[in-house]
C-alpha cells in the first residue's frame, strides 16, 4: 500500500498515551489503525442509513432478536475462551 507523509495535530495527553503504548516507529501504525477503524465505522453507518432508506428501520422485535443472537455468540465465545484457558499447551513437555 502506498503511503504519504502528513502532519496532524493531537492533544498532548493523547500523544503521550500513544507513545507510552508503542515505540516511536509505532505511532504512525497506531494512528493509522485508529483512522482505519473510523473509516470502517463510517462505511457501516452509511450502509445502515442506506438499508434504513430502502427497507425502513428495524422493529423492536427485530432489534431484540438481533440482541439475543449477539448475546448467544458472546456466550459461546466466552465459553471457548474459558476452555482455552483450562488447556495448558505446554503440559507434559520439557522446558526448552
Secondary structure by P-SEA (a helix, b strand, c coil): cbbbbbbbbbcaaaaaaaaaaccccaaaaaaaaaaaaaaaaaaaaaaaaaaaaacccccaaaaaaaaaaaaaaaaaaaaaaaaaaacccccccccc
